[in-house]
Amino acid sequence: MAQWLRFQHQGKTGLGQVLGDHIAVYQGDLFNNPQSTSEMLALADVTMDIPCVPSKMVAMVDNFHALVTKLEHAVPAEPLYFLKGNNSFLAANQVIRTPKSYSGKVVYEGELGIVIGKHCHEIDEVTAAKAIFGYTCINDVTAIEILNRDPGYAQWTRSKSFNTFGVFGPYITTDVDPSKLTIKTILNDQERQNYPISDMIFSPAQLVSFISQDMPLMPGDIIACGTSVGVGSMKPGSTVSIIIEGVGRLDNRFE
């Protein structure tokens, strides 16, 4: 298992691997054999950045049995998804902000993120499994009152693409089997979500394969696997944490 991150240090963007409370600094392309520089930095001395720069974030809807059951929806026959605007990306420890144009409820959604490691298009499930570089934590923040405001058209992309609403990180963790893991969302020290990834309707490899039939996936692209029960709103001044033990802990404040 390795945990990779991007960071800001002395005005420059860096790449590295987390080793305890230090970073082993690398150079080059994370997805194309990065090279160690032998430089070490203290984690406390850097500002975390998003751990990769996706060309797109593909986000799932209704991908957990418990949520589909609660909503009384049919189990989908194929992945249901939308794209989340690249402007929304936000790193760990940064502030999620309510847009000026919106005064309604803003909700958290704790999710697993798949990070693509190689270009893939129209691939089968076996190949798809090999195209997964690692996993990260996601908070798919949503201006929930916009989503179904117009009865004629559900506004998934708009409600979820405001600046700071696409939170992911702090690391990309490799060589981990997410099917054995649990996702927790903690809001102001209270547990709000706690659900097993094994309840997912479409597995990570299935998602990568299905989506690759529709569009090419590029190194660094992220698939947000969808959330389960327990989604709720955040009040300004809240702290929210998405915790996937073995993958990472994503902490942010909401204002």
C-alpha positions in Angstrom: 0.0 0.0 0.0 1.2 3.5 -0.9 -0.5 6.9 -0.2 0.3 9.6 -2.8 -0.5 13.3 -2.5 0.2 16.6 -4.2 1.1 19.6 -2.1 2.1 23.2 -2.1 5.5 24.1 -0.5 7.4 27.4 -0.9 5.2 28.5 -3.8 5.6 25.3 -5.8 3.4 22.2 -6.4 5.0 18.9 -5.4 4.3 15.2 -5.6 5.1 12.7 -2.9 4.4 9.6 -0.9 3.2 9.8 2.7 5.5 8.1 5.2 4.2 8.6 8.7 4.3 12.3 9.4 6.7 13.0 6.5 6.5 13.1 2.7 9.0 11.4 0.4 9.2 13.8 -2.5 8.9 12.5 -6.1 9.2 14.1 -9.5 7.5 13.4 -12.8 4.0 12.0 -13.6 2.3 10.1 -10.8 0.7 7.8 -13.4 3.9 7.2 -15.4 6.7 6.0 -13.2 7.5 8.9 -11.0 11.1 9.1 -9.6 12.1 9.5 -6.0 14.2 12.7 -5.3 15.4 11.4 -1.9 14.1 14.7 -0.5 11.9 14.5 2.7 9.4 17.1 3.9 7.4 17.2 7.1 3.6 16.9 6.4 3.1 19.8 8.8 5.2 22.1 6.6 3.1 21.7 3.4 -0.4 22.7 2.3 -2.2 19.7 0.8 -3.5 20.0 -2.8 -6.0 17.8 -4.6 -4.0 14.5 -5.1 -4.4 14.5 -8.9 -5.9 16.8 -11.5 -8.8 14.9 -13.2 -10.0 15.7 -16.7 -13.4 14.8 -15.3 -15.2 13.5 -12.3 -17.9 10.9 -13.1 -20.3 10.6 -10.2 -22.8 7.8 -9.5 -26.5 8.0 -8.5 -28.3 5.1 -6.8 -25.3 2.8 -6.5 -26.0 1.4 -3.0 -28.7 -1.2 -2.2 -29.6 0.4 1.1 -30.2 3.8 -0.4 -32.2 2.5 -3.4 -34.4 0.5 -0.9 -35.0 3.5 1.3 -35.9 5.7 -1.7 -38.1 2.9 -3.1 -36.2 3.1 -6.5 -35.6 0.2 -8.8 -32.1 -1.3 -8.7 -30.6 0.2 -11.9 -29.7 -2.1 -14.7 -26.7 0.0 -15.6 -24.7 2.8 -13.8 -26.6 6.1 -13.5 -24.2 9.1 -13.5 -23.6 12.7 -14.1 -20.4 14.8 -14.5 -19.3 17.2 -11.8 -17.7 20.4 -13.0 -13.9 20.6 -12.7 -14.2 24.1 -11.2 -15.7 22.4 -8.1 -12.5 20.5 -7.1 -11.3 21.3 -3.5 -8.5 19.8 -1.4 -8.5 18.5 2.2 -8.5 21.2 4.9 -9.9 23.8 2.5 -13.2 25.6 3.1 -16.5 24.5 1.4 -18.4 27.7 0.7 -22.1 28.3 0.0 -22.5 30.0 -3.4 -23.7 33.6 -3.3 -26.7 32.8 -5.5 -28.1 30.1 -3.2 -29.6 30.3 0.3 -31.0 26.8 0.7 -29.6 23.6 2.3 -26.2 22.3 1.4 -25.6 18.6 2.1 -22.6 16.3 2.5 -22.3 12.9 0.7 -19.4 10.7 1.8 -18.2 8.5 -1.0 -15.4 6.3 -2.3 -13.5 7.7 -5.2 -11.9 5.5 -7.9 -8.7 7.0 -9.4 -8.0 5.9 -13.0 -4.3 5.1 -13.7 -4.2 4.5 -17.5 -6.1 5.5 -20.6 -9.0 3.2 -21.2 -11.9 3.0 -23.6 -14.4 0.3 -24.3 -12.6 -2.2 -22.0 -13.9 -5.3 -20.3 -14.1 -5.8 -16.5 -10.8 -7.7 -16.1 -8.9 -4.9 -18.0 -10.9 -2.3 -16.0 -9.6 -3.7 -12.7 -6.0 -3.2 -13.9 -6.8 0.4 -15.0 -7.6 1.4 -11.4 -4.6 3.2 -9.8 -6.1 3.6 -6.4 -8.8 5.1 -4.2 -9.6 8.4 -2.4 -12.2 9.9 -0.2 -14.9 12.2 -1.7 -17.4 14.6 -0.3 -19.9 15.1 -3.1 -21.4 18.4 -1.8 -24.8 19.3 -3.1 -27.1 22.4 -3.2 -30.0 20.0 -2.6 -32.9 22.4 -3.1 -31.8 23.0 -6.7 -31.7 19.3 -7.6 -35.4 18.8 -8.2 -36.6 22.4 -8.2 -37.8 22.2 -11.8 -40.2 19.2 -12.1 -39.3 18.8 -15.7 -35.6 18.3 -15.3 -33.4 17.1 -12.4 -30.4 19.5 -12.2 -27.6 17.1 -11.1 -24.7 18.8 -12.6 -25.7 22.3 -11.6 -26.6 21.4 -8.0 -23.3 19.7 -7.5 -20.8 21.8 -9.5 -20.5 25.1 -7.5 -17.0 26.1 -6.6 -15.7 24.0 -3.6 -18.4 21.3 -4.0 -16.1 18.6 -5.4 -14.0 17.7 -2.4 -11.5 14.9 -2.7 -8.3 13.6 -1.1 -6.2 13.9 0.9 -4.4 11.0 -0.7 -4.7 8.4 -3.4 -4.2 5.0 -1.7 -3.0 2.1 -3.8 -3.1 -1.7 -3.3 -6.2 -1.7 -1.2 -9.4 -3.8 -1.5 -12.3 -1.4 -0.9 -14.9 -4.1 -0.7 -13.8 -4.8 2.8 -14.0 -1.2 3.9 -16.5 1.1 5.5 -17.3 4.8 4.8 -18.1 7.1 7.7 -19.1 10.7 7.6 -18.6 12.8 10.8 -20.4 16.1 11.1 -19.3 18.2 14.1 -18.1 15.1 16.0 -21.4 13.2 15.3 -21.4 10.1 13.1 -23.9 10.7 10.3 -23.0 8.0 7.8 -21.5 4.5 8.4 -22.0 2.1 5.5 -20.1 -0.8 3.9 -18.6 -0.5 0.5 -19.7 -4.1 -0.1 -23.3 -2.8 -0.4 -22.4 -1.2 -3.8 -24.5 -2.3 -6.7 -21.8 -1.9 -9.3 -18.3 -2.7 -8.2 -15.3 -0.5 -9.0 -14.2 -2.7 -12.0 -17.8 -2.8 -13.3 -18.1 1.0 -13.1 -14.8 1.5 -14.9 -15.8 -0.9 -17.7 -19.3 0.4 -18.1 -18.3 4.1 -18.2 -15.4 3.3 -20.6 -18.0 2.1 -23.1 -19.5 5.7 -23.1 -16.3 7.8 -22.9 -12.5 7.4 -22.7 -11.2 7.5 -19.2 -7.8 9.2 -18.7 -5.1 8.9 -16.0 -6.2 10.9 -13.0 -9.9 10.8 -13.8 -12.1 10.1 -10.8 -15.3 8.0 -10.5 -17.3 8.9 -7.4 -19.0 5.7 -6.4 -22.2 7.2 -5.0 -23.4 7.4 -1.4 -25.7 5.5 0.9 -28.2 6.5 3.6 -27.4 9.2 6.1 -27.0 12.2 3.9 -27.9 15.5 5.7 -27.4 19.2 5.6 -24.5 21.2 7.0 -24.8 24.5 8.9 -22.1 27.3 8.3 -19.3 26.8 10.8 -19.5 23.0 10.6 -16.6 20.6 10.2 -17.2 17.6 8.1 -15.0 14.5 7.7 -15.2 11.6 5.3 -13.3 8.6 6.8 -12.5 5.4 4.9 -10.1 3.5 7.1 -7.2 2.3 5.0 -7.8 5.0 2.4 -7.8 8.3 4.2 -9.6 11.0 6.2 -10.9 14.0 4.4 -11.5 17.0 6.7 -13.1 20.3 5.7 -14.9 23.2 7.2 -18.2 24.5 5.7 -19.0 28.2 5.7 
